[in-house]
């Protein structure tokens, strides 16, 4: 007789566990809502799938060591799947029922003193649910759904709303823990038209009271962390005021309910590692006596040094010898700085063209570029093989904590812990391909000094400042990314749209990495998928004729279907509240957020090409 196995209520991909549905997030099931459990509730098979990426673990340690003093070593593991091993031990991720208040699906109505008719439904705690439903006064069983509203704080704490305290019962009311009623007027879901009412004493309060700025209607946050255990909680402190936060109303399905905080790196060979290894081999026996570059050149003629140091310039070897002799610590480079230095370091190829290699790339000739592109592009690299490793280290609510333009996490938002004892983090690896375009620093610096670009920069900076003010963020912890970054980011979005029409990948499958720092300027477009090689060869083939697609991308940016409204947008306009956009909208620059490294922010096509409203600030002018 075959055993009947109950099918799961839903399934989540491993990559989603690191983004939308990580620890502390809420997931809707057909008859309930659950909270994904923390790392201490993840059940693995005896042999975990560990991901090795030293550069990423070092960055995670550096980011978290001040918050977790006991943190010593860090490992990365892929999330478990829903299976069982040979001993019958189930693996997977535990989830908790949340919220524990429900709304009965009845057809009742209620009339206010003003004569307005409201749809009213019982608001009941989980303890009053009988066999998955609510039994009303007429002994009729009604289905229930989880209430849409919970309370949370910027530290990530979350809990059910104390509905009895919120409604403020009249004195003498005995209905302190029983059912309440949720009155809803109109179809707009405006909080001002949603009331919580006690049928016994008549107390009634609009939900909009909990949405007012600096509202204290929901009381002080109690620091509850139900994803780490039903009764888990910690002290909740606002770091700026050194007082507890007041809880804020949160809609379960709202986009600001959960922001995964992740770090990712491209597994690239360090351009200086081979040099350091070579110098280490002959330093004690040969090079340590070198007192000048001329003496080093003589010492390099010894048979041992000649064979070990072959391929490295005298200047590079001498610089490494001086660094080692003086005990200078290696510079703590940012994530993106290491990547772009590697991409720009070798004249012909980077990495090894072997199946087990994580990275292999070759430079492409740029001799045939037209004058418009050749003055601005100084290198094109075809990335035949790459690996991206992404790890989640925390999450936030209400405000995201994105990496800065160098790939480093910013400190402007407090993050919530993924588990009680942290010595490992969930991670995934994607293998794929890509194309890298490097832009001339001289061309960018010349463009950046143009009067029109400076003027455009003032407008974008004003919008950025307005955004900080509206969000109530600390301006000292947030930096404006700069005009080169916004220009390259906007060009990347145009290029993704143009490339997706040619390479066989959908636009949502192509990702971007923007480099705009002291080490260089560039765009890396790449793709990949977890658990497979993830490469079809399409992006590499596109890279061989990327100049024609660049021309197509520039043509796409000249005119938007929403022009002239799009081109005339002012970043600081308080009516539209698109403070981080210049000439950018869904008709031209906005793409799938899975592709964008900045959640579709910091975009302005007027910095790339001339638009119907702005001319003179374009990096690729009409007659340039």
C-alpha positions in Angstrom: 0.0 0.0 0.0 1.4 3.3 -1.0 1.8 5.9 1.7 0.0 9.2 1.1 2.4 12.0 1.2 0.9 15.4 1.8 2.1 17.9 -0.9 3.8 21.0 0.4 1.7 24.2 0.7 4.4 26.0 -1.3 7.9 25.9 -2.5 10.8 28.4 -2.4 13.9 28.2 -4.5 17.2 28.3 -2.7 18.1 31.6 -4.3 14.9 33.1 -3.0 15.9 32.1 0.6 18.7 34.6 0.3 16.5 37.4 -1.0 12.7 37.6 -0.7 12.1 34.7 1.7 15.0 34.7 4.1 15.0 34.3 7.9 12.5 36.7 9.4 10.4 37.2 6.3 6.7 36.4 5.9 5.3 34.0 3.4 1.6 33.6 2.5 0.2 30.1 2.4 -3.3 29.2 1.2 -4.8 29.2 4.7 -2.2 31.0 6.9 0.9 33.1 6.9 4.2 32.0 8.3 7.5 33.5 9.4 10.6 31.8 8.0 12.7 30.5 10.9 16.3 31.7 11.7 19.5 29.8 11.0 19.1 27.9 14.3 16.0 26.2 12.8 17.6 25.1 9.6 18.0 21.3 9.4 20.9 20.0 7.2 21.9 16.6 6.1 25.1 15.2 7.7 27.2 16.5 4.8 26.5 20.2 4.2 27.3 21.9 0.9 30.0 24.4 1.8 31.0 27.2 -0.5 34.6 28.4 -0.3 35.2 32.1 -1.0 37.9 33.6 1.2 37.4 37.2 0.0 33.7 37.1 0.9 34.1 35.6 4.3 36.8 38.1 5.1 34.4 41.0 4.2 31.6 39.5 6.3 33.9 39.1 9.3 35.1 42.7 8.9 31.5 43.9 8.7 30.1 42.0 11.7 33.0 41.7 14.1 32.0 44.8 16.0 28.4 43.6 16.4 29.3 40.0 17.4 32.5 40.0 19.5 32.4 36.2 19.8 32.6 35.8 16.0 35.8 34.1 15.0 35.5 31.9 11.9 32.9 32.1 9.2 31.7 29.5 6.8 29.2 29.6 4.0 26.6 26.9 3.3 23.9 26.6 0.7 20.4 26.5 2.1 19.0 23.0 2.8 16.4 21.5 0.5 13.2 19.7 1.5 14.3 16.1 1.6 15.3 13.3 3.9 18.5 11.4 4.2 19.0 7.6 4.3 18.2 7.5 8.0 14.9 9.2 7.4 15.9 12.6 9.0 14.0 15.4 7.4 15.9 18.5 6.2 14.6 21.9 5.5 13.7 25.2 7.1 11.2 25.5 9.9 8.5 28.2 9.7 6.3 29.7 12.5 2.7 30.7 12.3 2.6 34.5 12.1 0.5 36.6 12.6 -1.6 34.8 15.2 -4.6 37.1 14.7 -7.1 36.3 11.9 -10.1 37.9 10.2 -13.3 35.9 9.7 -14.7 36.0 6.2 -18.3 37.0 7.0 -20.7 39.3 5.1 -21.8 41.4 8.1 -22.2 45.2 7.8 -22.2 47.9 10.5 -23.7 51.4 10.3 -21.9 54.3 12.0 -23.7 57.3 13.7 -23.2 59.3 10.5 -25.1 56.6 8.5 -22.1 55.3 6.7 -22.2 51.6 6.0 -19.0 49.6 6.7 -18.2 46.0 6.0 -17.4 44.4 9.3 -15.6 41.2 10.1 -14.5 39.5 13.4 -10.9 40.1 14.4 -10.0 37.0 16.4 -6.9 35.4 18.0 -5.7 32.0 17.0 -7.0 30.5 20.3 -10.6 31.1 19.1 -10.2 29.3 15.8 -11.9 25.9 15.7 -10.8 23.3 13.2 -9.4 26.0 10.8 -12.4 28.3 11.0 -14.4 30.7 13.1 -17.8 29.7 14.6 -20.1 32.7 14.9 -23.1 33.2 17.2 -25.4 31.3 14.9 -23.0 28.2 15.1 -22.0 28.8 11.5 -18.4 28.0 10.7 -16.7 30.7 8.6 -13.3 30.6 6.9 -10.5 32.8 8.3 -7.5 34.6 6.8 -4.5 36.1 8.6 -4.9 39.8 9.4 -2.9 42.1 7.1 -1.4 44.3 9.7 1.4 43.6 12.2 3.8 45.9 14.1 7.6 46.2 13.6 10.5 48.5 14.3 13.6 49.6 12.3 15.7 47.0 14.3 13.8 44.3 12.5 11.7 43.2 15.5 8.2 42.1 14.7 5.1 41.0 16.6 1.3 40.9 16.5 -0.4 44.2 17.3 -1.9 44.3 20.7 -5.4 45.0 19.3 -7.0 45.3 22.7 -4.6 48.0 23.8 -4.9 49.8 20.4 -8.7 50.0 20.5 -8.6 51.6 24.0 -11.6 49.9 25.6 -13.9 52.0 27.7 -13.7 51.7 31.4 -15.6 48.7 32.7 -15.3 46.8 29.5 -14.7 43.1 30.1 -13.8 42.2 26.5 -10.1 42.6 27.0 -8.9 39.4 25.2 -11.9 38.4 23.2 -13.0 39.2 19.6 -12.9 42.6 18.1 -14.3 43.8 14.8 -12.6 45.2 11.8 -14.7 47.8 10.0 -13.7 48.7 6.4 -15.4 51.5 4.4 -14.9 51.9 0.7 -12.7 50.0 -1.6 -9.5 52.1 -1.5 -8.0 50.4 1.5 -7.2 53.8 3.0 -6.2 53.5 6.6 -8.5 56.3 7.5 -11.4 54.1 6.4 -10.3 51.1 8.5 -11.4 50.9 12.2 -10.9 48.5 15.0 -14.1 48.3 17.1 -15.1 46.6 20.4 -18.7 45.5 20.0 -19.2 45.3 23.8 -18.2 48.8 24.9 -18.4 50.6 21.5 -14.7 51.8 21.6 -13.6 52.4 18.0 -10.3 53.7 16.6 -9.0 54.3 13.1 -6.0 52.4 11.9 -4.6 55.6 10.5 -3.7 56.6 14.1 -0.8 54.1 13.8 0.5 55.7 10.6 1.0 59.3 11.8 4.6 60.5 12.0 6.2 59.7 15.3 3.0 57.8 16.3 3.0 56.1 19.7 -0.3 54.4 19.1 1.2 50.9 19.0 3.4 51.4 22.1 7.1 50.8 22.6 8.8 47.9 20.8 9.3 44.9 23.0 12.2 43.5 20.9 10.4 40.3 19.9 12.2 38.1 17.3 9.7 35.2 16.6 11.8 33.9 13.7 14.4 32.8 16.3 11.8 31.2 18.5 8.3 32.0 19.7 9.4 33.6 22.9 12.7 35.1 21.8 13.2 38.8 22.4 16.0 41.3 23.1 16.2 44.8 24.3 15.2 47.3 21.6 17.2 50.5 21.5 17.2 53.4 19.0 21.0 54.0 18.7 20.6 57.7 18.1 18.4 58.4 21.0 19.4 55.5 23.3 15.7 54.8 23.9 13.4 52.1 22.7 11.8 52.5 19.3 8.0 52.8 19.1 6.5 50.1 17.0 5.3 51.1 13.5 2.4 49.7 11.5 3.5 47.2 8.8 1.4 45.6 6.1 2.5 42.0 5.7 2.6 42.1 1.9 4.2 45.5 1.6 7.5 45.9 -0.2 9.1 47.4 2.9 8.4 44.4 5.1 11.7 42.7 4.4 15.0 43.7 2.8 17.6 41.0 2.6 21.1 42.4 3.4 23.6 40.6 1.1 27.2 40.8 0.0 28.4 39.3 -3.3 31.8 38.9 -4.9 33.0 37.8 -8.3 35.5 35.0 -7.8 38.5 36.6 -9.5 42.2 35.8 -9.2 44.0 38.6 -7.3 46.3 40.3 -9.8 49.1 40.6 -7.2 48.9 37.2 -5.6 51.2 35.5 -8.1 53.7 38.3 -7.7 53.7 38.0 -3.9 54.1 34.2 -4.1 57.0 34.5 -6.5 58.8 37.1 -4.3 58.2 34.9 -1.2 60.1 32.0 -2.9 63.3 34.0 -3.4 63.2 36.8 -0.9 65.2 35.2 1.9 67.7 33.6 -0.4 68.2 36.4 -2.9 66.2 39.5 -2.8 66.4 40.7 0.8 69.9 42.2 0.3 68.6 44.5 -2.6 69.0 48.1 -1.6 68.1 49.7 -4.9 66.3 49.0 -8.2 69.7 48.6 -9.9 70.9 46.0 -7.4 67.6 44.2 -7.8 68.2 44.0 -11.5 71.5 42.4 -10.9 70.2 39.9 -8.4 67.4 38.9 -10.8 70.1 37.4 -13.1 70.8 34.5 -10.7 69.3 31.3 -12.1 66.8 30.8 -9.3 65.4 34.4 -9.4 65.3 34.3 -13.2 63.1 31.2 -13.3 60.8 32.3 -10.4 60.3 35.9 -11.4 59.9 35.4 -15.1 57.1 37.5 -16.5 57.2 40.2 -13.7 58.6 43.7 -14.3 61.5 45.0 -12.3 59.4 47.9 -11.0 56.6 45.5 -9.7 59.1 43.2 -8.0 61.0 46.1 -6.4 57.7 47.6 -5.1 56.8 44.2 -3.5 60.3 43.9 -2.0 60.0 47.3 -0.4 56.5 46.5 0.9 57.7 43.3 2.5 60.9 44.9 4.0 59.0 47.8 5.5 56.3 45.6 6.9 53.6 47.5 5.1 50.2 45.8 5.5 48.4 44.9 2.2 45.8 47.6 1.5 42.3 46.6 2.5 40.7 46.9 -0.9 37.0 47.1 -1.5 35.1 44.3 -3.2 34.8 46.1 -6.5 38.3 47.5 -6.4 39.9 44.0 -6.4 37.5 43.0 -9.3 38.3 45.9 -11.6 42.0 45.8 -10.9 42.0 42.2 -11.9 40.0 42.9 -15.1 42.4 45.6 -16.1 45.6 43.9 -15.0 46.5 41.4 -17.7 47.3 42.3 -21.4 45.7 39.3 -23.0 43.9 36.7 -20.7 43.0 36.3 -17.1 42.6 33.0 -15.3 42.9 29.5 -16.8 40.7 28.0 -19.5 40.0 24.7 -17.7 36.6 23.2 -16.6 37.2 23.6 -12.9 38.3 27.3 -13.2 36.1 29.9 -11.6 37.2 32.6 -13.9 38.6 32.9 -17.4 38.5 36.0 -19.6 40.3 37.3 -22.8 40.7 40.8 -24.0 39.1 41.7 -27.3 40.6 43.9 -29.9 39.2 47.5 -30.0 41.0 48.6 -33.1 37.9 48.8 -35.2 35.8 51.0 -32.9 34.5 54.2 -34.4 35.9 57.5 -33.2 32.9 58.2 -31.0 33.5 55.0 -29.0 37.3 54.7 -29.3 37.9 58.0 -27.5 35.8 56.8 -24.6 36.4 53.0 -24.4 39.9 51.6 -23.6 39.2 47.9 -23.1 36.7 45.2 -23.8 37.0 41.9 -21.9 35.1 38.8 -22.9 34.4 36.8 -19.7 34.0 33.2 -20.8 33.7 31.8 -17.3 32.9 33.4 -14.0 31.5 32.6 -10.6 29.5 34.9 -8.3 29.0 34.0 -4.7 26.3 35.8 -2.7 25.8 35.5 1.0 23.0 37.0 3.2 24.3 38.4 6.5 21.1 40.0 7.9 17.9 41.9 7.0 16.1 45.1 7.6 12.6 46.4 7.6 11.2 49.7 6.4 14.5 50.8 4.8 17.0 48.7 2.7 20.7 48.6 3.5 22.3 48.4 0.0 25.9 48.1 -0.7 27.7 51.3 -1.7 29.2 51.9 -5.2 32.3 49.9 -4.1 30.3 46.9 -3.1 30.7 47.5 0.7 27.7 47.6 3.0 26.7 50.9 4.3 26.1 51.5 8.0 23.0 53.7 7.8 20.5 51.1 8.8 20.5 48.6 11.7 20.3 45.0 10.6 18.6 42.1 12.3 20.3 38.8 13.1 19.7 35.7 11.1 20.3 33.4 14.0 21.1 33.2 17.7 24.7 32.0 17.3 26.3 33.2 14.1 29.3 31.3 12.8 28.0 30.5 9.3 25.8 32.2 6.7 23.6 31.1 3.9 25.1 31.5 0.4 24.6 30.5 -3.2 27.0 30.4 -6.1 26.1 31.3 -9.7 28.2 30.3 -12.6 28.0 32.1 -16.0 29.6 34.4 -18.5 29.8 38.1 -19.2 31.3 41.0 -21.0 33.3 43.9 -19.4 33.7 47.4 -20.9 36.3 49.7 -19.5 36.0 53.5 -20.0 38.8 55.9 -20.3 39.5 57.8 -17.1 40.7 60.8 -19.0 37.4 60.9 -21.0 35.3 60.7 -17.9 37.3 63.3 -16.0 37.0 65.7 -18.9 33.3 65.1 -19.2 32.8 65.5 -15.5 34.2 69.0 -15.6 31.8 70.3 -18.2 29.5 73.1 -16.9 26.4 71.3 -18.1 27.4 68.2 -16.1 28.2 70.2 -13.0 24.8 71.9 -13.3 23.1 68.5 -13.7 25.0 67.3 -10.7 23.6 70.1 -8.6 20.0 69.0 -9.5 20.7 65.3 -8.8 22.5 66.2 -5.5 19.5 68.3 -4.5 17.1 65.3 -5.1 19.5 63.1 -3.1 19.4 65.5 -0.1 15.6 65.8 -0.3 15.4 62.0 -0.3 17.6 61.8 2.9 15.5 64.4 4.6 12.2 62.7 3.7 13.5 59.4 4.9 14.9 60.8 8.2 18.3 59.3 7.5 21.7 60.5 8.8 23.3 62.4 6.0 26.8 61.7 7.4 26.3 58.0 6.8 25.2 58.2 3.1 27.3 59.5 0.3 26.2 60.7 -3.1 27.5 58.2 -5.6 28.9 60.8 -8.0 28.2 61.6 -11.6 30.4 58.9 -13.3 28.5 56.2 -11.4 25.1 57.6 -12.3 26.2 57.9 -16.0 27.6 54.4 -16.2 24.6 52.9 -14.3 22.2 54.5 -16.7 24.2 53.3 -19.7 24.2 49.8 -18.2 20.4 49.7 -18.1 20.2 50.9 -21.7 22.8 48.3 -22.7 21.0 45.4 -20.8 17.8 46.2 -22.8 19.7 46.2 -26.1 21.8 43.1 -25.3 18.8 41.0 -24.2 17.3 41.3 -27.7 20.4 39.7 -29.2 22.0 37.2 -26.8 19.2 34.8 -26.0 18.9 35.7 -22.4 16.0 37.6 -21.0 16.6 41.1 -19.6 15.9 39.9 -16.1 18.6 37.2 -16.4 21.4 39.7 -17.1 22.9 41.4 -14.1 25.2 44.4 -13.8 28.2 45.5 -11.8 29.2 49.1 -12.1 32.8 50.3 -11.3 33.3 54.0 -10.7 36.3 54.5 -8.4 39.9 55.5 -8.3 40.9 52.1 -9.8 38.9 52.7 -13.0 35.5 52.9 -14.6 33.6 50.1 -16.2 30.5 48.0 -16.6 30.3 44.3 -16.2 27.2 42.6 -17.6 27.0 39.0 -16.7 24.6 36.1 -16.2 24.5 32.8 -14.4 22.2 30.4 -12.6 22.8 28.4 -9.4 23.4 24.7 -9.6 24.5 24.7 -13.2 27.1 26.1 -15.5 24.6 28.8 -16.5 26.3 29.8 -19.7 24.9 29.6 -23.2 27.7 31.6 -24.8 25.4 34.4 -25.7 27.0 37.2 -23.8 30.5 36.4 -25.0 29.2 36.4 -28.6 27.5 39.7 -28.0 30.8 41.0 -26.6 32.5 40.4 -29.9 30.2 43.0 -31.5 29.3 45.1 -28.5 30.0 48.3 -30.4 26.9 47.9 -32.5 24.8 47.2 -29.4 26.2 50.3 -27.7 25.0 52.3 -30.7 21.6 50.7 -30.3 21.6 51.4 -26.6 22.4 55.1 -27.1 19.6 55.3 -29.7 17.2 53.9 -27.1 18.1 56.5 -24.6 17.5 59.5 -26.9 13.7 59.3 -26.7 11.4 57.9 -24.1 7.7 57.0 -24.7 6.9 59.3 -21.8 8.8 62.3 -23.2 8.8 65.2 -22.7 7.4 64.4 -19.1 10.3 62.0 -18.4 13.0 64.3 -19.7 11.6 67.3 -17.8 11.5 65.5 -14.4 13.2 67.4 -11.6 14.8 65.1 -8.9 13.9 67.3 -6.0 10.2 67.5 -7.1 8.2 66.7 -4.0 5.0 66.0 -5.9 6.4 63.0 -7.8 8.7 61.8 -5.0 11.3 60.3 -7.4 14.2 62.0 -5.7 16.9 59.6 -7.0 15.9 59.8 -10.7 16.7 62.3 -13.4 15.4 61.5 -16.8 14.4 58.0 -16.0 11.1 56.0 -15.9 9.6 52.7 -16.7 9.5 53.7 -20.4 13.3 54.0 -20.7 15.7 53.1 -17.9 13.9 51.1 -15.2 14.5 47.3 -15.5 13.9 44.2 -13.4 15.3 44.8 -9.9 16.9 41.4 -10.0 19.2 42.8 -12.7 20.0 46.2 -11.0 22.5 46.5 -8.2 20.8 49.7 -6.9 17.1 48.8 -6.9 16.5 51.1 -10.0 17.9 54.2 -8.2 20.5 56.8 -9.3 19.5 56.9 -13.0 19.6 59.7 -15.5 19.8 59.1 -19.3 20.6 62.9 -19.8 24.1 62.0 -18.6 24.5 59.4 -21.4 22.8 61.0 -24.4 21.2 64.3 -25.3 17.4 64.3 -24.6 14.6 66.5 -25.8 14.9 68.6 -22.6 18.7 68.5 -21.8 21.7 68.8 -24.0 25.3 69.3 -23.2 25.6 66.9 -20.2 25.8 63.7 -22.3 28.9 61.5 -22.2 28.0 60.5 -25.7 26.7 63.8 -27.3 24.9 63.8 -30.6 27.9 65.5 -32.3 30.8 64.2 -30.3 
